[in-house]
Amino acid sequence: MGTFINGEWVLPVSGSIIENRNPANPDDLIGSFPAGGGAEVSLAVEAASKAFNSWKKTPAPERGRLLYRVIEIAKQRSEEIAQIMTREQGKVFPEALGEVKKGINLLEYYAGAGFRLDGQSLPSETRDCFTYTIRRPLGVVGLITPWNFPWAIPVWKTAPALVAGNTVVIKPAELTPATAAIMVEIFHEAGLPAGVLNMVTGYGPDAGEAILNHPEIKAVSFTGSNEVGQRVISACAAGMKKVTCELGGKNAVIVMDDADLDSAVTAVSVGAFGSTGQRCTATSRLLLHKDIKDAVMPRLIEAAKGFVPGENLGPSVDEKQFQTVLSYIETGKSEASLILGGNRAGNKGYFVEPTIFDNVSAESKIFQEEIFGPVLCVSTFETFEEAIELANNSRFGLAGSLFTRDMSRVLRYAEEVEVGMVHVNEPTIGGEAQLPFGGVKSTGYGDREMCEDGINFFTETKTVFLNYSGSGDRSMVR
Ligand code: NAD
């Protein structure tokens, strides 16, 4: 299983494979997937190009109806999807099940979008001329996805791409191909024609680069790290491809002195340690008003201890990510005060204890860089203005949250915080199918994802001038 081209699972051309292992127990080999590259991507693009003509002519409501069938099958197979996700990615089963539901919500939104692929009709400056716009699909599009949401992210890119009439070549993260393979299987079980959705598993520098460089691919939707994102943007610029990138985050929660401290503690601990901190929207910085620090810290430590590795706290996704997290913790010990955790948990699997650093300065590496593990950095401030300045002291700008009861501060925060998603009195995490998802500054490049914005990215607008004057003339001077 692994490479799916023109409606069939095919053997890798090169013969090399990637072993897929369970991060909670690396002795557990889940399966072997083809390490595909240029040859597989070429075949996949060829199949997608052939399928495009007929798929783009399939009425959009019919394309939407296919997603309704995907929803039914995904609902029936929810537990199976969540189980494989837990096994290959490590997130605990309830979180995996939650992610399956999130993907189903997205499918629901985009199934309906098949009935709403709207254009506009607008008055023309010219007499006797009807002017309107229609949306057209782009052609073959490339989707490159990360390992942290192995079901929801492939779904939130694939569903709008297909409903808009494009054909797809997807390359899932090399660490989580099994969950993406189930998604592809479900789309075909629902009746998707061969060649419309193709999947090439493999490493970024091989299969990923082949997608970026293929001249037939008209657009690339990428989610992943900033380092790779920059490469994606420059390759797409060189190939004149449309591109959208959702990249890293370093999300801050501000807790003011008038906040409900219990709900703030709950939100910060869920945001920081839930999903092992491996969410792009994870809370990695806590900015505390100095007058409530003594009241908050003991409660926060208690809440963090409620995340027990191997029970409700999953492992880092692989050994490399595990070593990255431990190395940031070592750096943090020389930059700030370690007040909780800081060690590997157990001796099997890539588990790290929930970890909290206090007295973290804005200049330190652990304040500035994305750690992507169960590590929270705490800093204090005296004024609201200082808090906003600290929150904005980051190259990233995905999500942020403010805890306060003061409505004027809420409104100022919503305007001044430099993020794409603003939360008030709730965690930094989460997205909803019908709402734009994405970030500003180094986090986001190109269109937002989910909602109508997903359809905007995967379509282009055509303007139609329908002149019924009979004069054959059109001039700026009349
Ligand atoms: P990554 O950048 O290492 O990999 C992402 C994908 O890119 C993988 O499929 C990988 O194989 C591929 N890739 C790697 N090199 C490539 C190349 N040269 N050309 C083309 N493709 C290449 O990221 P990751 O470690 O899988 O994911 C974690 C990152 O994703 C974090 O930074 C996280 O914040 C980010 N993320 C962002 C969002 C968001 O919406 N902003 C959502 C989820 C994850």
Residues whose N, C-alpha, C, O or C-beta is under 5 A from the ligand:
A	BS01	NAD	I144 T145 P146 W147 N148 K171 P172 A173 E174 G202 Y203 G204 P205 G208 E209 T223 G224 S225 N226 V228 R231 E246 L247 G248 G249 C280 T443
